[in-house]
Amino acid sequence: MARSARAAVRRPRSGISFEDMAARRAERLVNLVICLLSTRQFLTAERIRSAVPGYEPADGTSQADEAFKRMFERDKAELRELGVPLETGRNSAFDGEDGYRITRREYELPPIEFDAAERAAVGLAARLWQSATLGTPARNALMKLRAGGADIDAAAAPGAIAPVDASDSGLPVLIDAARHARAVRFDYQKSGSGSLEHRTVEPWGVLSWRRRWYLVGHDRDRGEARSFRLSRIVGDIEFSGKAGGFERPAGVDLLAHVTGRSPDESRTAHIRVNGSRAGQLRRLAQDQDADLLTVAFVDVGTLAQLVASAGSGAQAIDPPDLVTEVIRRLSAVAAVHE
């Protein structure tokens, strides 16, 4: 009884599954596009009805005519929503009703041509954005460029580099803020400091240096240009003000602001481990007393990620800011699963 009830829910009254109906509709739309691309004349609805498989055939009844009209109107609306340039017109003044066609020059994309430097830049960008956050859009963009005739080889691009992690949730927000000249607010944890500092920044740009991401901009609270490592930004990044709220200085060198920073001081953490899930932490340890590791670190966010990834196989003992960051990350994961 339960099985037959589920079957009734999955299938419409006609006995055809919704998956089959969707497949038939997609096939009908493709046939409609091919039909309208294959002619220079405007085709009336009745001619389309007889030429395109999938429409309700004419049998002289009003029910069949109404069913065709509803189906054809839905198909026209869907093609226009997809961006297909569907034209309406008449071939001559003697035509009694409008017809439809798709002009090939309006439908087809122009050839996409890149020079050697541009191909290298696109291939390098594709390798750069191989991450959980931006990997799928990058692959889709490459597929579209190759379909348009662009010769892009991401793997063999001159000067290609190893993939850079772009999975930080704040990265897209900061890139968007820099693009639209919109100030941002966030809490920042400096190296060696257990307390958070609230910052309001006019972002000039985001860049990767030594496999780490940095934000460079004007710190309104300090009244000068500063750089911020993204892994030290704690919590959500909020917009402050409207787009176009400041002007980026001309000729600013973002990399110089990052490389000119004072070297970070290394700190020591103690982490208790058990089992095999903390193998990477064991390899980083400077000293190991039974299951208690002594690990030197600079970036508390990076080390907290390693500890949190080990799950029950690792427990941060000190310093306090590391313990707090591990708890924050594990709590966020638990909240998602709940």
N, C-alpha and C positions, 0 to 999 in steps of 0.2 A: 504494500500500500504506500509506504513512504517513498519507495523507488519510483512508482508511477506518478506520485505527486511532484517529485523533483523534475521528472521528465516533462510534466505539464508546464512547470514554471520555465524550463529552459527552451521550450519550443512554442512558437506562436500557433494559432489555431490551424493554420494551413498545414502544419506538420513539418515545415522547413525550419531548421535551426536559425538562430540569429546570426551565427557565424557564416552560414551559407548565404543568408540574405545580404550581409555586409560584403561578402566576396562577389556576389552577383552585381551589387550596386557599383563596386569599384570597377569591375569589368565593363559595365555599361558606360561608366564615365570615361574610361579609356577609349572605348569604341566611339563615343560621341566626339571626343577631342580629335581622334584620327579622322573621323568623317568630316568634321568642319575644317580641318587643316587641308584636306585633300581637294577642296573646291575653292574657286575664286568667286563663285556666285553665292548669293544669299539663299539658303535652303529653308523652305517653310517647315513648320512643325510637322505637317503630314508627311513630307518627304523624309524628314529625319526619322519619323516613326517607322516608316517602311524600310529604311536603310540601316538603322542601328539595332542590333539584337538586344533584347532585354526589355523593350517597351511593350505595353499591352497592345496586341494586334487589333486592328479594326474589324469588328464583326457586325457593325450596324447598330449596336446597342448604345444607349446613352451612358450606361454604367462603364463600359470599356473606354469610351471617349473621356469621361470624367477622370477615370483612373490614370489614363495617359497624361492628361493635362496636369494633374497634381504631381505626377512623377517627373514630368519634364520641367515644371516650374522649380521643383526642389533641385534638380540637377543643374539648372542654369544658375540658381543662387549659389550652389556649392562651388561651381567652377569660378564664379566671380570672387568668392571668398578666398579661393586658392590663388587668385591673381591671374587667372587665365583671361586674356583680353577678348572676351566674347563680344562681337559686334552685332548690332541689329540694324537692318536696312532693307531696301527693296532694289531689285535689279532694274526695274523700269517703272515708269509712271502707270503702266497698265496692270501692275501686280496688285492683287486685292488684299494682301496681308503681308506683314513683315516676315523676313527670313533671318537666318543667323549664319555666321561664319567666323573663323579665326584667321586673322592675317598672319602669315608665317613670319614676316619680318618683325612683327610686334611680339610674337610668341617666343621666338628663339633668342637665346643669349648671344651677344657678340662674342667673337673669339677672345679668349683670355690669353694674353701674351706677357711673359715676364722675361727680363734680361737675366744674365747669369747672377748678378748681385741680388736681384729681387728674389730669384729662386732660392738662393742660399739663405736669405733672410727669412723666407717663409718656412723653409725646412728647419732652420734653427729654432724658430718660434714653435714649430710643432713638437720638437724634442723638449723644449723648455717647459711647455705646459702639459707634460705627461704627469697628471696627478688626479686624485679622486675628484677634485673640485672642477678642474677645467679640462680634463683629458677627453671627455666625450665631445664637447663643443669643438675642440681642436681636431679630433678625428673626422667629425662631420664636415668641418670646413675644408679639410684636405680632400675628402671624397668629392665635394662639390667642385673644387678647383680642378681636380683631375678629370671629372666628368665634363668640365668646360674646355678641356684641351690643354690645361696648364701642366707642364712637365715638372713635377715636384717629387724629389726623392729625399725624404726627411732623414733616412739612415745614412745617405752618402753626402749630405750637405757639407760643403767645405767649412772647416772650422767648427763642426758640430761638437757639442759638449754633452756631458752626461746629464740626464734629466735632473731638473731642480725641483725640489718639493714645493708645490704650490697649493697644498691642502689647507693652509691656514685660513680659517673662516673669515678673518678680517681683511685678507688680501683683496678680494673683489670690491669690498666697500671702499678701501683706500684708493684703489686704482680709479674707481668711479668718482671719488671726491676730488682727486688730483685733476682728472679730465675736465670736470665741471667747475673747478675753482671754488670748492665748497669746504668751509672749515669743518673740523671734526673734534670731538671730545672723547677722551678715554682715560682709564687709569693705567699708570705705568709703574713698573717695579724696576728700579735701578739695580745694577749689579752690587751685591753686598748689602743691600738695604732690605729690611724686613717689612717696611711700610710702603704703601702705595702713594703715588703722587698723581694728582689730577692734572691733566694737560689739555690745553686747547691749541690746536695746531692748524696752520694754513698749509695744506699739503702741496708741495711742489712736484713730487714724484715718488715712485717706489722702485727700488732696484735690488738686485741680488748680488751679493759679494761674498765670496768664499762659502757658497751654498747656504747663505742666510739672507733673509729678506729684511730690508730697512726702509723706513719712511723718512724722507727728508723734507723739511718745511720750516716755516717761521713759527716759533713757539711764542704765542701771545703772552703767556704768563711770564716768560723769561725775557721777552723783548729781543730775541735773537734767533738766528738759524740754528736748528738742532737736528740730529738724526736719532731715530728710535728703532730698536730691533723689534720686529713684529712679535717674536716669541715672548717678549716681556710685557706685551699689552695684555692686561687682565680684564676679562668681561667683555661686554658689547661695546662697539664703537658707534657713537651717535653723531649725526650731522648737526652742525651749528650754523644757523643762518641759511641764506639762499644761495643758489648757484651763481657764480660770477661775483662772489663777495670779496675777492682780492685779485691781484695781478701777480703772476709769477715773474720774478726778476729775469731780465733778458740775459742769456748766456750763462745761467747758473750751472755749475758742475756738480751734479749730485754725488758722483763717486768721490770727489775730493772731500765733501762733507763727511762721508762715511770713513774713508781711509785715514782722514786726519784726526780721528777720535783717539783718545788715550787708550792704550791697551787695557783690556779688562783684567782684573786681578783674579787669580784662580782661588777657589775655595775648596773646602773638604766636606764631604758628606759621609754619613755612616748609614748603611743599608743592610738590613737583615734579609737573607735569602734562604730558600729551600727548594729542592727539586731541580728540574732541568729547564724551567721556563725563564730563569734569570741568567741564561748563558751569556748574553751580551753584557750584562752588568758585571759578571765575574771577569770577563775579558778586560773591562775598563778599570777594574780595581787595582789600586797601587799596593794594597795590602789586604790579606784575608786571614782573619782569626776565626777558625771554624766556619760558621755561616754568617759572620759579620764582616762586611766589606767596607773598606775605606776607599772612596772614589773622589778624585780631584775633578772639579767642574768649573765652568764659567757661566754657562747659561742654565738657570734654574728650570726654565720651561722644557728644555731638551731632556734634562735628566729626569724631570718629573714624568715626562711622556714615557721614558724607558721603564721607570718603576711601575707606572700605572698599567703599561702594556703587559707586564709580567703577572698581573692579577694577584692571586694569593701566593705567588712564588716570591714576592718581594715586599718589604715593608720599610719605608723611610723612617729613620730614627731622628736624625738631625741633618741640617739646621732647620729651624722652625718654618722658614719660608718655603723650603722644599716639602716639608710635611703638609703644609697648607695647600700647596699647588697640587700635590698628588691627590689629596682628599677632594679638591675641587674637580679635578678631571674624572675621578671615579664616580663622584656624585652626579656629574653631568651624564655619564654613560648609564648609570642606574635610572636616572629620570627618563631617559629616552626609552629604555626597555619597559619601564612601568607604563 
